[in-house]
């Protein structure tokens, strides 16, 4: 299953927070915050100003559908490799584990 956080990463959206797994545009707007800087204590300054998000719900849904389609078409071996990559393993480490 493709998560919204995976989609945001694929879309190269940086410096954000997401509370939960939104299923609708309204939920996304409520749970997504963009980091716009930091205060004098080093804590993140967050905004819910959609004009600063760098992405729309429509773009997210389109990319999510694209990723889900690609995932369905992957072999089990390729899915396993992708999961290992998402855990932070390098290609060399993955090859050492599963061969090829």
DOTITOR-848549 format. One record per residue (C-alpha): x, y, z; residue number from 1. Coordinates in nm, 4 decimals. Example, Ala and Ser with C-alpha at 12.3 -4.5 7.8 and 13.67 -1.06 7.14 Angstrom:
+----------+----------+----------+-----+
|        u |        v |        w |   i |
+----------+----------+----------+-----+
|   1.2300 |  -0.4500 |   0.7800 |   1 |
|   1.3670 |  -0.1060 |   0.7140 |   2 |
+----------+----------+----------+-----+
***
This chain:
+----------+----------+----------+-----+
|        u |        v |        w |   i |
+----------+----------+----------+-----+
|   0.0000 |   0.0000 |   0.0000 |   1 |
|   0.1318 |   0.3402 |  -0.0981 |   2 |
|   0.1190 |   0.5934 |   0.1853 |   3 |
|   0.0738 |   0.9663 |   0.1455 |   4 |
|   0.4164 |   1.0204 |   0.3026 |   5 |
|   0.5677 |   0.8007 |   0.0273 |   6 |
|   0.3914 |   1.0128 |  -0.2331 |   7 |
|   0.5224 |   1.3368 |  -0.0814 |   8 |
|   0.8756 |   1.1965 |  -0.0897 |   9 |
|   0.8344 |   1.0867 |  -0.4535 |  10 |
|   0.7098 |   1.4361 |  -0.5383 |  11 |
|   1.0232 |   1.5742 |  -0.3694 |  12 |
|   0.8269 |   1.7785 |  -0.1179 |  13 |
|   1.0597 |   1.8667 |   0.1682 |  14 |
|   1.0299 |   2.0030 |   0.5211 |  15 |
|   0.6818 |   1.8914 |   0.6179 |  16 |
|   0.4897 |   1.7089 |   0.8878 |  17 |
|   0.1885 |   1.4847 |   0.8426 |  18 |
|  -0.0398 |   1.3647 |   1.1189 |  19 |
|  -0.1974 |   1.0316 |   1.0270 |  20 |
|  -0.2900 |   0.8973 |   0.6839 |  21 |
|  -0.5357 |   1.1362 |   0.5180 |  22 |
|  -0.7919 |   0.9898 |   0.2789 |  23 |
|  -0.9570 |   1.3118 |   0.1623 |  24 |
|  -0.8494 |   1.6627 |   0.0700 |  25 |
|  -1.0091 |   1.7981 |   0.3883 |  26 |
|  -0.8173 |   1.5478 |   0.6025 |  27 |
|  -0.4943 |   1.6342 |   0.4191 |  28 |
|  -0.5403 |   2.0069 |   0.4760 |  29 |
|  -0.6051 |   1.9391 |   0.8435 |  30 |
|  -0.3057 |   1.7079 |   0.8959 |  31 |
|  -0.0314 |   1.8500 |   0.6689 |  32 |
|   0.1997 |   2.1293 |   0.7806 |  33 |
|   0.4910 |   2.2839 |   0.5964 |  34 |
|   0.8027 |   2.3789 |   0.7911 |  35 |
|   0.8856 |   2.7399 |   0.7061 |  36 |
|   1.1768 |   2.7957 |   0.9408 |  37 |
|   1.2760 |   2.7690 |   1.3013 |  38 |
|   1.2322 |   2.9890 |   1.6042 |  39 |
|   1.5067 |   3.1143 |   1.8378 |  40 |
|   1.4889 |   2.7860 |   2.0309 |  41 |
|   1.5476 |   2.5790 |   1.7195 |  42 |
|   1.1901 |   2.4517 |   1.7069 |  43 |
|   1.0193 |   2.4216 |   1.3702 |  44 |
|   0.7825 |   2.6937 |   1.2573 |  45 |
|   0.4867 |   2.5254 |   1.0867 |  46 |
|   0.2250 |   2.6699 |   0.8573 |  47 |
|  -0.1110 |   2.5487 |   0.7338 |  48 |
|  -0.1062 |   2.8061 |   0.4511 |  49 |
|  -0.1852 |   2.5952 |   0.1444 |  50 |
|   0.0000 |   2.8383 |  -0.0829 |  51 |
|   0.3240 |   2.7298 |   0.0888 |  52 |
|   0.2607 |   2.3534 |   0.0657 |  53 |
|   0.4273 |   2.3130 |  -0.2742 |  54 |
|   0.1746 |   2.0454 |  -0.3695 |  55 |
|  -0.1995 |   2.0061 |  -0.4172 |  56 |
|  -0.4263 |   1.7185 |  -0.3172 |  57 |
|  -0.4912 |   1.6571 |  -0.6881 |  58 |
|  -0.1175 |   1.6111 |  -0.7516 |  59 |
|  -0.0927 |   1.3783 |  -0.4531 |  60 |
|  -0.3838 |   1.1612 |  -0.5677 |  61 |
|  -0.2488 |   1.1426 |  -0.9241 |  62 |
|   0.0976 |   1.0362 |  -0.8046 |  63 |
|  -0.0513 |   0.7902 |  -0.5535 |  64 |
|  -0.2495 |   0.6201 |  -0.8310 |  65 |
|   0.0639 |   0.6059 |  -1.0476 |  66 |
|   0.2678 |   0.4484 |  -0.7665 |  67 |
|  -0.0069 |   0.1988 |  -0.6820 |  68 |
|  -0.0277 |   0.0899 |  -1.0456 |  69 |
|   0.3491 |   0.0459 |  -1.0620 |  70 |
|   0.3424 |  -0.1505 |  -0.7351 |  71 |
|   0.0748 |  -0.3874 |  -0.8690 |  72 |
|   0.2888 |  -0.4572 |  -1.1737 |  73 |
|   0.6023 |  -0.5374 |  -0.9705 |  74 |
|   0.7137 |  -0.8931 |  -0.9090 |  75 |
|   0.7333 |  -1.0152 |  -0.5499 |  76 |
|   1.1135 |  -0.9988 |  -0.5728 |  77 |
|   1.1032 |  -0.6364 |  -0.6882 |  78 |
|   0.8574 |  -0.5523 |  -0.4102 |  79 |
|   1.0961 |  -0.7058 |  -0.1597 |  80 |
|   1.3849 |  -0.5025 |  -0.2969 |  81 |
|   1.1771 |  -0.1856 |  -0.2761 |  82 |
|   1.0886 |  -0.2559 |   0.0868 |  83 |
|   1.4555 |  -0.3125 |   0.1711 |  84 |
|   1.5445 |   0.0179 |   0.0021 |  85 |
|   1.2772 |   0.1973 |   0.2020 |  86 |
|   1.4412 |   0.0573 |   0.5153 |  87 |
|   1.7632 |   0.2277 |   0.4100 |  88 |
|   1.9651 |  -0.0602 |   0.2629 |  89 |
|   2.1940 |   0.0155 |  -0.0294 |  90 |
|   2.1825 |  -0.1733 |  -0.3582 |  91 |
|   2.5048 |  -0.3537 |  -0.2612 |  92 |
|   2.3582 |  -0.4618 |   0.0721 |  93 |
|   2.0418 |  -0.5855 |  -0.0972 |  94 |
|   2.2458 |  -0.7833 |  -0.3513 |  95 |
|   2.4470 |  -0.9374 |  -0.0678 |  96 |
|   2.1235 |  -1.0503 |   0.0965 |  97 |
|   1.9308 |  -1.1859 |  -0.1998 |  98 |
|   2.1913 |  -1.2319 |  -0.4713 |  99 |
|   2.1699 |  -1.1300 |  -0.8360 | 100 |
+----------+----------+----------+-----+
***
